[in-house]
Amino acid sequence: MTDTTTAVLPPTTDAAKPTPRSLKSAPVIADRVFRTTAYAAGTITVAVMLAVGIFLTARAGDALAVAGPSFLTTQEWSPETGTFGVAAVLFGTVTIALVAMAISVPLAMGTALLISEIVPPRARGLLITMVDLMAAVPSVVFGLWGVFFLQTGVIPVAQWISTYFGWIPIFRVADETGARLTDAGAYTSSAFIAGIVVALMVVPTQTSVMREAFSQAPLGEREGALALGSTRWGMIRAVVLPFGRGGIIGGTMLGLGRALGETIAVVMIISPIFTINTELLKTGTNSVSALIALRYGEASQFGLSALMAAGLVLFIITLIVNFTASTIVARSRSGAESN
């Protein structure tokens, strides 16, 4: 017979029980300093942003109390008479920004693809440096270049667009009677010219974001597309562009945020008016930032409150655009937009 008796082990005492090994490491002073600095920097940034919003809201209270909801729908700007609003300048701000985006987005996307996918590695660093240096050019230099050089060359282009595409309302240049204007003076200081200058100012920012997103496209998928017989453009269209979709959107919106707030270059180019001008090629437009820059020095106490109210509207719009862009760019870094 088989002996089925089992040996009984003596009970273990608490002192003999195995204890789990602690995975906690002793805090390092460098980590503490870095964590504290990072938290402090983030807190200060948020605090400054909130302080700016609170300051603008407090200073704009008098003007908003007088204007009421009509502040967003009134075109005229006459705080002394109690009739003022941001409808015209806000329309001009958005118009200039949209013109800038229509020009800068294709240019930035093409430049980003050229740097990340076409040029050899030796020339890539030089092109990246040149694009980044373009962002360091002061706004006043862009404004001077736009006034004294670009405008002269763009007027014939604007006249050509108006001649052949004038049947589209935004490209029509006409007087009060509806007759088409052909004089070169009717095409100067327009939203179209200001938009071109602003577009060249935001291209470096958009290019950097798009290039970073394109460069993170998976190497295996690139090589797989080429191994299956795809052309270079086919690989870019099937792999790089889908993966960089978030970067394209994020770069576009980051550029839009800057275009909405551009001041000096726009002030030097436009001819300020306080009516909504839907004709992009025609002389006369305005923007919120240009209004503040031109009227701040001569404004009364109540006029300053009205300018603060205009700045508050621009601050809220820019904040929304930048927060949306930051969210999209953050998602694009993880490859969540890839297919």
Helices and strands as residue ranges (DSSP letters): G 14-16, H 29-59, H 61-67, G 68-72, E 77-78, G 79-81, E 83-84, H 87-113, I 114-118, H 121-134, H 139-145, I 146-150, H 151-165, G 169-171, G 184-187, H 191-215, H 219-227, H 232-235, I 236-240, H 241-243, H 245-261, H 264-269, H 288-295, H 301-333
